[in-house]
Amino acid sequence: MIKFLDIQKITAKYHDEIHQAVDEVVDSGWYLQGEANARFEKDFAEYIGTDCCVGCANGLDALIWIFRAYIEAGIMSPGDEVIVPANTYIASILAISENGLKPVLVEPDIRTCQIDDRLIEAAVTERTKAILIVHLYGQCAYTEKIGEICRKYGLKLVEDNAQAHGCLFNGKRTGSLGDAAGHSFYPGKNLGAFGDAGAVTTDDKEIAGIIRAVANYGSTKKYIFKYKGRNSRLDETNAAVLDVKLRHLDEDNARRKAVARRYIDGITNPLVSVPHVKDFDSNVFHIFPVMCPRRNELQEYLADNGVQTIIHYPVPPHKQECYREWNSLSFPVTEKIHNEELSLPISPVITDEEVREVIRLVNSFK
């Protein structure tokens, strides 16, 4: 079986370094808000290129706390609108509605599967306060036009960087392109922890301070609570693991890009469309999505021949029961993507032989 993602094998690459880092945490007797957390926050902020990094429990919380902080700072109010791609994982949208804000869905560009910057301005109203871009599949969603729209209307630009650690736009890392960014370190991410973990990066020290407090029960000082907060902290063990893996992230992403090039050059089946990539610096290939009108048949064919694939994602947000008020809406580009997308195996540990076999099988599908 060619696994979609062999997390155990990825971890084994850095076995000794990880064990040493975890042993240091265990021996320290300090398991929350200690030296490992402070070290990772500093290293990750430097890597992304921001002044601040605040660790938290997971990627969804990271996005939730960004919008919550803007509300606490008086920059947004419940009922305000946030423009967000219709084609995204549900977490991007949950973070908006969790704060009593209104998600406004905008279709993606079918060529990139990212939010279509040609459609954004028409969605701006007097209640719009932010644009949330999602670097979906590991590809940079930011464009100069999006930046211009934010400046023109005085909008905050928030990045969902859960899938794009290490991605670049004109030499800057995603996660530093907007006003604040949420990161997920779910084990399967390009930078993955040993469980749920997340972080916020920003240059705004006030917003970072609010997020740090809100994620710690609302406390700015021990037993003093300024906000009605939650418990959403990055633990020391995961911080230590992430700091080890951060040192190898660019190397791991380089391998992902090499595999992606092989797929793009080698897959010639007219039934299967590979990603449109203009700049390999702007894509870290967290996922390698192909499109096929007979997606389910292709997935079954590959499974029967020993290749594990995943659909990202079978049901778009506006068709989910939790957003039933949107179920009658039509977003045809988003729906086409969700009906045709299939993710092929890609990781830092997939072998050249396995890549060749995947290409062979995809090309033999009829």
Rosetta blueprint (number, residue, H / E / L):
1 M L
2 I E
3 K L
4 F L
5 L L
6 D L
7 I H
8 Q H
9 K H
10 I H
11 T H
12 A H
13 K H
14 Y L
15 H H
16 D H
17 E H
18 I H
19 H H
20 Q H
21 A H
22 V H
23 D H
24 E H
25 V H
26 V H
27 D H
28 S H
29 G L
30 W L
31 Y L
32 L E
33 Q L
34 G L
35 E H
36 A H
37 N H
38 A H
39 R H
40 F H
41 E H
42 K H
43 D H
44 F H
45 A H
46 E H
47 Y H
48 I H
49 G L
50 T L
51 D L
52 C E
53 C E
54 V E
55 G E
56 C E
57 A L
58 N L
59 G H
60 L H
61 D H
62 A H
63 L H
64 I H
65 W H
66 I H
67 F H
68 R H
69 A H
70 Y H
71 I H
72 E H
73 A L
74 G L
75 I L
76 M L
77 S L
78 P L
79 G L
80 D L
81 E E
82 V E
83 I E
84 V E
85 P E
86 A L
87 N L
88 T L
89 Y L
90 I H
91 A H
92 S H
93 I H
94 L H
95 A H
96 I H
97 S H
98 E L
99 N L
100 G L
101 L L
102 K E
103 P E
104 V E
105 L E
106 V E
107 E L
108 P E
109 D L
110 I L
111 R L
112 T L
113 C L
114 Q L
115 I E
116 D L
117 D H
118 R H
119 L H
120 I H
121 E H
122 A H
123 A H
124 V L
125 T L
126 E L
127 R L
128 T E
129 K E
130 A E
131 I E
132 L E
133 I E
134 V E
135 H L
136 L H
137 Y H
138 G H
139 Q E
140 C L
141 A L
142 Y L
143 T L
144 E H
145 K H
146 I H
147 G H
148 E H
149 I H
150 C H
151 R H
152 K H
153 Y H
154 G L
155 L L
156 K E
157 L E
158 V E
159 E E
160 D E
161 N L
162 A L
163 Q L
164 A L
165 H L
166 G L
167 C L
168 L E
169 F E
170 N L
171 G L
172 K E
173 R E
174 T L
175 G L
176 S L
177 L L
178 G L
179 D L
180 A E
181 A E
182 G E
183 H E
184 S E
185 F L
186 Y L
187 P L
188 G L
189 K L
190 N L
191 L L
192 G L
193 A L
194 F L
195 G L
196 D L
197 A L
198 G E
199 A E
200 V E
201 T E
202 T E
203 D L
204 D L
205 K H
206 E H
207 I H
208 A H
209 G H
210 I H
211 I H
212 R H
213 A H
214 V H
215 A L
216 N E
217 Y L
218 G L
219 S E
220 T E
221 K E
222 K L
223 Y L
224 I E
225 F E
226 K L
227 Y L
228 K L
229 G L
230 R L
231 N E
232 S L
233 R L
234 L L
235 D E
236 E H
237 T H
238 N H
239 A H
240 A H
241 V H
242 L H
243 D H
244 V H
245 K H
246 L H
247 R L
248 H L
249 L H
250 D H
251 E H
252 D H
253 N H
254 A H
255 R H
256 R H
257 K H
258 A H
259 V H
260 A H
261 R H
262 R H
263 Y H
264 I H
265 D H
266 G H
267 I L
268 T L
269 N L
270 P L
271 L L
272 V L
273 S E
274 V L
275 P L
276 H L
277 V L
278 K L
279 D L
280 F H
281 D H
282 S H
283 N E
284 V L
285 F L
286 H L
287 I L
288 F E
289 P E
290 V E
291 M E
292 C L
293 P L
294 R L
295 R H
296 N H
297 E H
298 L H
299 Q H
300 E H
301 Y H
302 L H
303 A H
304 D H
305 N L
306 G L
307 V E
308 Q L
309 T L
310 I E
311 I L
312 H L
313 Y L
314 P L
315 V L
316 P L
317 P H
318 H H
319 K H
320 Q L
321 E H
322 C H
323 Y H
324 R H
325 E H
326 W H
327 N L
328 S L
329 L L
330 S L
331 F L
332 P H
333 V H
334 T H
335 E H
336 K H
337 I H
338 H H
339 N H
340 E H
341 E E
342 L E
343 S E
344 L E
345 P L
346 I L
347 S L
348 P L
349 V L
350 I L
351 T L
352 D H
353 E H
354 E H
355 V H
356 R H
357 E H
358 V H
359 I H
360 R H
361 L H
362 V H
363 N H
364 S H
365 F L
366 K L
